[in-house]
C-alpha cells in the first residue's frame, strides 16, 4: 500500500497533468491525444468517475467531465475543440476500439 506521502505526490502529479491539459495545452485536441496515446481528457474524466463510483460516491459522466474540465463539455467544445478531418476520425475509431471498447 502506498504511503500517504506517495499518494500526495501522485495527486500533485495528476493535478499538474490536469492543469497542463486544461490550461497550458488547450490547443491539443482530444482526438489527437487518443490517436497517439490511447487516452484523452475524456478518458481521464471517466477514470475520475470510476474511482469515485468504486468508493461509493455517485458521479455521472457529465459531472465527472465538468469537474475535470472545469466547465461543461459544451463550453469546452465551443472554446477549444476544432473539427476533425476524415483521417483523424478513422484513426480514432481504431484507437477507441483498441483502448476503450474492449475494457
Secondary structure, DSSP 8 states (H G I E B T S, - for coil): ---HHHHHHHHHHHHHHHHIIIII-TTS-HHHHHHHHS--HHHHHHHHHHHHHHTT----HHHHHHHHHSS-HHHHHHHH-----HHHHHHHHHHHIIIIIT-
